[in-house]
């Protein structure tokens, strides 16, 4: 198990470039299975979850060639489908939640797809019903081996387009259904579809491969099935979650940072939400500049003067992956804010670590936390802690970088799942951070 030793209390300065988007990469990598032709993908982040998925694709028989840092070609012309029913796949597939999205393209192309119960963050219930209900609507038969926790869908006679109203706007669920529907006979209508930029990217990539998809960017997708798809080239967007993390880091450490090439048009309400905490954000071309908040930052109130509440919502609402960052940044703001995490009932449980560091937080229930900021009149105190998941892990790292003294964070493999070479990149802008076993 790896750990970080962090000497806090230092201001940082410089430029940092966000990695390719983890959540987009997991979708795009699964989509290479939809065609036997060569697909080139750029800006793939070098992180644990993505590398695990690449290994699964290689074991499945995908021919993979690394052209440069973050740039690969994939060709799925000779797949070994027996691997899907092997013990090796059951072990590897259960280690990463994104592996669920291989089912859609395999079902569309070969009439069958299997997946063990996927892993990922322990942040609460994360149902798979949306995925499989969509496949069933397209004509697939669902199978579940309860003893082995192994899911399967089969459609030996192919899939047929259908109308469906999703019970939730699941990003991975929508992606899986879209990848299945592009080769189905006839028209598929998906209402209450997710419309995150990463889902839009998947749809645009598939259109470039020959798919027919209307309504990209909305919650109503219409897909007309085609017989086959071809190869393409695709570039992954910068990671909006990492961009939000660097905004929070700059504010908490009173640092002057420039975040390079952020793709402003794909950030939605993220900058506006951080501004609600009083954080100054400036647009300089496609870069984002955060000045040093030497006098702190004050939480806004609503127009009628009422208490500020920040909550997550499906896109174009505020992404739940950044609520942990918002919460830790609020611990040093001037004022109070209610953080309402609607989607996952275990995601706020890391607040006990922040309370140990001196933060003033009342965890009202599994979904709501009231944060009373210190206004930098009292620093957080260094401590030893364990990273419970990716987003809580980066939040605790930000807290440690702002705290007085030297902190230790264990189980940093969780952070490595979502952030590429984070210690090296932070040292480059002045952070005092060391990795050790």
N, C-alpha and C positions, 0 to 999 in steps of 0.2 A: 504494500500500500504506500503510495506517494504522499508527500506533505509539502506545504509551503511554510517558510518562515518569513514573516513580513515585519519590517520595521516601519511603523506608521508615523504620521505627523509631518510628512515631507510634501511640499508642493511639487507638482510635475510641470513639465513644459515641453512643447514640441508638436510634431505631427504624428498621426496614427491612421493607418489605412484599414478599413474594415475588411474582414475576410469575406469570401463568398457565403451566401446564405445557406445555413445548415438545412432549414426546413424545405427550401426549394431543391437543394441538392438531392435529398432523399427521394423526392417525387421524380425528378428528372432522371436519376440513375435507374429507377424502376422502369421508366418509360422506354429505355433502350431495348427492353425485352419485346416490344410490340412489333419490331421489324427485323428481318434478317440482314438488312443493309447496315453499313457503317454509320455510326453516330459520333460526332466530335463534340465534346463538352469542355468549356473553359471556366476558370475561376472556381474550381472545386476546392472546398476547404479541406485542409489536412487535419482532420479531427477524428476522434475515436469512432463515433457513430457512423460517419460517412465511410471510413476505412473498413469497418465491419461489413457494411452493405456491399462495398466493392469486392470484398473477399467472398461473400455469398454469391455474387454474380459470377465471379471467376470459378467457383466450385460448381456452379450450375452449367458451366461450359461457355460462358461469354468470353470472347477473345478481347483482351484488354491490352492496350499499349499506352504507356506514358510518354507524351511528346515533350512536355516541359512542366514546370511547377504549376500544378492545378489544371493542367490540360491533358486530356486523355481521349483515346478513341475506343469505342465499344462496338463489337459485332456479335450478334446473337443468331448466327446462322446454323450452328450445330450444338444445340442445347442437350444436356443430359437430364431429362425430366425425372429419371429414377432417383436422382439426388433429393428431390422434394419429399420422398417417402423414407429417406434414410435417417438413422439415429444422429448422424453428424449434422444434418440440416435442422433436426428438432432442437439440437443444442445451440447451434449458431443462430438460427432464426429467432429463438426465444430471447436472445441477448439484446435485441434492438427492435424498438417498436416500429420503426420505419419499414421493416421487412414486410409488414402487412400489405404494402402497396405493390408487391410483385404479383399478387393474386389477380388483379384486374387485367393486366396485359397478358398474362399466361392463359387466363380463362378465355379471353377474346381470341387469342391466336391458336391455342392448342385444345381448347375445350375443357381444361381442368386447371385448378390451382389449389395449392395446399399451404398451410402455415401453422406453426405451433403458436400457442398463446404468447404474444409478443411481450417483451420486457419494456424497459424505459424508466422514466422517473416515477417514484412512488409518491404521487401528488394527489391521489384520490382515484375514484372510479373513472375508467376511460373505456367506455363501452365500444364494442365493434358492431353493434346492431345495424348502424347506418350502412356500413360496407355490405354486409351480407343480405340485408333487405333489398338493397339496390340490385345486387347480382340476381336474387330470386325474381325480382320484377322483370329482369331481362331474360328470364327463362332458365336459369341455372338451378340445380338441385343442391341443397345445403346438407353437409354431413359434419358431424361433430363426434370425435372419439373422446368421451369424457374422462376415461382413465388416463389417457396420454395427453389430454388437453391439446388436441390436434384438430384444426378446422380444415374443411375442404369444400370446394364447390366444383360441380361438373356440369358441362353442357355439351355432350358428344355430338349433338345435332346443330350446334351453333347458338348464338344469342339473337334475340329479336328485340327491336326497339320498343320502348314503352314510356308512358307518362308516370312520373313519380314525384311525390312531395316528400322531401326528406324530413325526418322527425327532428333533426338538428342540422345546423349548417356546419357540418364536420368538414374540415379542410382535407384530411387524409381520406375521409369517406367519399367526398366529392371527387377527389383526384382518382381514386380507385375505380369509381363508377364511370367517370369520363374515359379512362383508359380502356375499360371493357366495352363501352358503348360505341367507340369510334369504328369498331369492326363489326358491330351488330347489324342485322338486316333491318332496314327501315329507319324511322326517326325516333329518337329518344329525347324526351323533355324532362329536365331536372329543375324542379322548383325548390326554393329555399336552398339553393346551392351556395357553397362558400365562394367568396369572390376576392380573397386575399391576393396581393400582387404575385405571390409564388404560385398560386393556382392559375392566375392569368398567364404567367410565364409558361406553365405546363401546357395550357391550351394553345398558346401562340406557337410553342415548339411543335405540337402535334399538327397544327395547321400547316406549318412549314414542311411537315412530312407527308401532307396530302389529306389530312382529316378535314371534315366539314363541321365547324363549330360556330354557332351564332350566339351572341349575347355575352361575349367575354367581358368580364369586369362587372357583370350584373349578377343577381341571384336567380336568374332564369336562363338556363342554357338549353339550346336546341342543337342536337347532334344528328346529322344524317350519316349513317354508316357507309363505309367504303370497303372494298374488297381487301385492300392491303395498303400499307404505309411504307414510305421510303426512308432513306437516310437524311441527315441534316447536320447543321452545326448550330450550337447554342451556347450562349454565355450566361452564367448565373449572376443574379443581382447581388449587390453588397448586402450583408446581413443587417437587417433593421434592428434586431435584438442587440447585436453587438454595438451598433451605433448608439442606441439608447443607454447601453451600459457605460459607454465612454462619456456620454453627457452627464450621467450620474457621478462617475468617477471625478470628472472635472469640478463639478459643484462641491462635492464632499471634501476634496483635497485643496480647494481654493486654487485650482490650477488653470493655466492658460493653454488650451488645447485647440488644435485644428484637426478635424476629422475629414479625411480626404475622400472625394468621389462618393458621396453618400446617396446619389440618385434621389434627389429631393422629391420628385414627382411620385415616388413609391413609398414615402414615409407616412402619408396620411396625417392623422392627428397626433403623432408622436411628439413633434416639436412643440405643438400647442399645449399638450398635456404637461410637459416639463415646465413650460412657461407659467402654468398655473401654480407651480411651487416657487415662482419668482426667479427662475433661472434665465439668464440672458443668452439667447441663441441668435447668431447672425449668419445670414446666407452670403457666401462669397463664391459666386459662380456655382459649381456643384460641390463646393466644400462647405463645411459647417465650422464656424468659429465660436468657441466658448471662452469669454474673457475670465480672468481670475476674479472670483467673487470674494474679494478681500473684506467687504463689508457684509457678507452673508447674503441670504435671499429670504424673501417673505412670501408665505403662502397667500394666495388671493382668496377672496370670498366671492360668493355668487352675487349677482347684480342687486338682489334684495338684501344683501348683507348676511345671508345665512351661511352656515358652516360648509366648507368645501368638502365635497365627496368625489373621489376618483375611483372609478370602477371599470372593469373589463367588459367587452362586448364583441360579438362577431364583427369582422371587418365590414364597413369602415370605422367601427368603434376601436377603442384602445385595446391593443393586444394583451392577453393575460400574461404572456411571457415577460412583460416589463413591469408588472405590478410589484414584484419583489424589489426591483431597483427603485421604483417610486417610493416604496415604503422606507428603505434604508436612507434615501436622500432626505426624506421628510424628518428624520430623527435630528438633523441639524438645522432645519429651517426655522424661521420665526413664525409661530402660529401653530394651528392644529389642522389635521385633515383626517377624514375617515376613509380608509382603504377598504373597498368592497370587492373581494375576489369571488365572483359568482360561479365560475365554472368548475373549480377543483377544491374539494373540502379539506385537503391536507397541505395546501401550498403555503399557508401562513404560519405553519407550526414552527418554522425556523426562527420566529420572533423571540423565542425564549433565549436564543444565543445573543441577540441584540440587547435584550433586557439585562443579561449578565454583563454586557459591556457598558451598561449605564443608560441605555435608551429608555425613554418614557413612552411605553406602549401598553395599551390595554387591549388584550385579545378578547373581543366581545363574544365571539363564537367562531366556529371553524372558517367562516367566510368573511368576517369583518374585524378590522383592527383600527383602533383610534390612536393616532400618533401625535404626541405633543413635542414639538421641536425644541432643541436646546438653544437655537440661535447662536451656536458656537461659543456660548458662555461657559459651557461645560463639555469637554471632549469625551468621546467614547474611550473606554479603557481596553487595553490589550488583553487577550485571553486565548485559551486553547479551545478549538471547536472542530466539529466534523461536518463536512459538506454533505447535506442530505440529497440534493439534486442539482441539476445544472444551474438553474436560475437562482436558487437560494445560495448556491456555492459562490457565484460571482458577486452576489449582494454582500455576503460575508467578507469576501475579499476586498470589496470597496470599503466596507466598514473598517477592516483591519488597516487599510492604507491610510485612513483618516484618523485612526486611534493613536493615543499616546502609548508608547512602549512597543514591545515585540510580541506579535501574535503568531500562533501556529494553527494552520488549517490542515486537517487530515482528510483522507479519502478524496484527494484532488482529482482522481480519475473521473469523478462526476463532472468537474469543471472542464477537464480535457475532452469530454464527450462533445462539448459545444463550442470551445474556444481554442483556436489554433496558436500553439507556442505562446501562450499568454504571458508567461513569466519573462521570456526573452523580449517580447514587444513592450512590456511595461518597463523593463529595465532601460530600454532605449529612450524613454521619456523621463527617466529619473527615479523610478520606483526602486525601493530597497526590498527586493524579493528574491528568495533563494528556494530552489527545489531540492528536496532530499528524500531518501527512502527511510 
